[in-house]
Amino acid sequence: MTSEYGLKGKNIVVTGAAGGLGSSIVDSFASFGANILLTDIQSKEKALNNISKKNIKKHGIKSHVLSLDISNRHDVEKNLEISLRSFSKKIDCLVNCAAIYHKNFWDPIGNKNIEDWEKIININLFGTLNVIRQILPKMIKQKSGNIISISSDSGIDTIPGESAYGISKASIIKLMEYLARENPKSGIRFNSIAPGYIDTPLLRSLIKTKKIEKEAINTIPVNRFAKPQDIADVVLFLASNKSKYINGECIVANGGRY
């Protein structure tokens, strides 16, 4: 099993690694023998340590943990660099999974919500950019690498009420496209994934009634929310040698949601 994707012994960095999707991505990489540097915010350090210890014990991989506020450029430049040095000289893949959502499903542009907008854009877009800018030069120097960013189908569709989130995720798709065009012949691939609804604690905190859940599922032809593993499988594919000719693309994985 460990040789299926060619990931055994590869060195992976995952942001947002303590979340419902992030932890599934970490577990999936570990199951194929990859070493992982897990990052998330300070309040999730205990969860990060538990995920790391579990995968070291179960799969015998190397796993490091870093508490990191990706929206703080100086924190990223200083602390991520220190952790990368102790983790590995070579970074094979970066998965940008860290992100936040609106406080609820309805937060239109007309609301006086500039603080929420700033927080969402700073984490989802600039936070992702901060991490990429720290790791990309290493990949350019080693002439190989793979950067995968989790966007959302909200970045493709226009869903009233989630403008800041949708715009931040649309920006992620364009960011990866620009990186692919600006770094030709570098040996590095840049792609994004646009999931729809993922059945995580975050989604469950927003869908508060069975009626809302039913209405949401009715928009999905496969008739269910994605499991975190559904999206983790797409990440594994893009990180593997099975997708070596895919670059500058966004894979939509939303069950056909409309």
N, C-alpha and C positions, 0 to 999 in steps of 0.2 A: 504493500500500500504506500509506503513512504517514497517510493520511486515514481509513482504515477505522474506527479506534476513536476518532478525534478527540483523539489524545494528542500530536500534534506541538506542540512548544514548551511542553508542560506540565512542571511542576517536581515531581519525585518524590523522596521520601526512602525508602531501603530499608535496614533493619537486617539483620544477618546476611548481608550482601551477598557475602561471599567463599565461602559454603557452596555445596554442590551445587545446592540449590534457589534460594538467594538470587542466585547468579550468573546462573542461567537467567532469573530474573525481571528482573534488571538488563538482560541482553542483549535480552530481549523488549521492554521499554520503549524501549530505545535504538533498536531496529529500527523503531519507530514514531515516532521523532523526539523523544522526551521527553528532558528534561535530568534528571540524576540525581545526588543526594548519596548516596554509598555509605558505610555504616558497618559496622564489625566490630571485633573485639578487636585489641589491639596486635600480637599474634603473626601476624595475618593481613594486616598492612599491605602487605606486598609483593604478595600476591595481589590485594588491593584496587586497588593502583596499576596492576597489569597489566590487570585487567578494565576499569578506567577508561580507560587509554591506548588499549586495543584499540577501545573503542566510540567514543572521540573521533575516532580515525583512520578507522574504518569508516563512521560515521554522521554525523560532524560536529556532534555534540551538545556541550552543556556538561556536564562531569562533575567533581564534587569528591569528595574522599576524606577520611574522618574515622575515626581510631582511637578507639573508644569502648567503655567497659565499661558497658553499659546498666543493670547491677545497682547501679552506684554513682550514687546520685541526684545528688550534688554534681558528679560528672564530667559527667553529662547536662546539668544546669542551666547549668554554665559553658561547656563545650566545644561542646555541640550548639548552644547559642544563638549562639556566635561563628561557627560554621560556617554556620548558617542565614543570618546577616546577609550573609555574603560570597557565599552561593549564590544566594539570590533573596528578594525582598520577599514574594513570594506562594508558598505551598506548596499544590499542587493535590491531592497524594495522599501518604499515608504507608503503607508496607507493613511491618508488623512480622513479620519472618521469623526473627529471632535466637532461638535456643532451644538447650537441651542435653537429652540423654537420659540414662537410667541407664547405668552402666558395663557392664551386660549385660542380657539379656532377663528375668532373674529376680531381683528385689530386693523381696521382699514387705514389708509393713508391719511384721511381727514382727521383722525384722532390726534390729540396732542401727546404723542407718544415718542418724542424724539430720543429720550433716554433708552427706550426699548430698541429703537432702530439702531442707535449707535452700538449697543451691546451686541445685537445680532450680527451686524455688519463687521464689527471689530473681531468677533470670534470666528464666525463662519468664513468670512473672506480674508481679512487681514491676518487672522491667526493661522489659517492654512498657508498663506503667502509667507509668513514669518518662518514657519517650519521648512517649507520648500527652499527658501533662500539660504537656510543653514545647511541643508543636506545636498542640494543640487551641485554646488562646487565640488564636493567630494565625488559625486557620481561622474561629473565631467572629467575630473582628474583620473579616475579609474577606468574611464571610457566604457562604462556599463551602468545599468540601473533601471529602475522601474518605479514610477510614481503613479499611484492610484488615489483619486479623490472621490469621496462619497458626496454626490450632489443630491438631487431629488427630482421627481417628475414635476414638482412645484416650480422648478427652474425652467421647465419646458412649457407647461400649461400655464394659464393665468387663472388663479383661484382667488376670488374676492376674499379679502380679510386676512390674507397671509402675505402681504406685499413685501415686507422687509425680508422675511425668510425666503420667499420665492426669488426675489432679486439677488439675494446673497448666493443662492444656489445656482441661478443662471450664470452668475459671475464665475462660479467654480468651473462650470462647463467651458466657458470661454477662456478662462485661465489655462486650463489644460490644453486647449487647442493652440493657444499662443505659444505655450512652452514647447509643444511638439514642432511648431513651425520655426521657432527661434533657435532650436537646438537640433538641426538636421545632422545626420551622420555622427551623432554623439555616442551612439550605443545605448541611449536611454529612451524608454518609451513613456508616454504620458497619456493617461486615459481617465475617464470619470465614469461613475455609475449613477443612474438616476432611479432609485427605488420609489415605490409608492408607499402605501401604508405598511409599516412593519410592526408586528405584534410584540411590542416591547413595553416595559413599565411606563415609558414616556407616553406612548399612544394610549395606553389604558387610563392614564391620568387625565387625558383630554376627552376621551370618549366615555362619558359619565352615565349614559343610559343605553339600554338594549335597542331603543328606537334609533339612536344615533349610530350605533354599531351596524344595525341592519341597513340603514340608508347608505352607509359607507361601503359595506360589502356589496350592495346592489350595483355599485358602479364598477365592480371588478369582475370581468367575465370568468375568471377561474374560481370565483365565489368564495374567496377567503383572503385574509390578510397574509402578507408574506411572513414566513418564519425568519428569524435572524439568519438561520443556516442557508436559506434560499439566496440571500444576498452574499453571505460569506462564500458560497460556492462560486459566484461570479467573480469575487475578489481573487480567489484561488486561481481561477482560469486566467484572469488578466496578469497575475503574478507569475504564471507558469510559462514553460516553453511551448505550451499548446497555443499561445496567443502571440507568438513572436512577430507576426505581420500586422498586428493591430496597434495603431498609434494615432493619437490625436482624436480619439473617438469617445462618444458617450453611449454606454449601453443602458437602455431603458429596461428596468426589471420591475414592472408594476402590475403584472398579471393582466395587462390590457386595459387598465383603469382608464375611464373616460369621464 
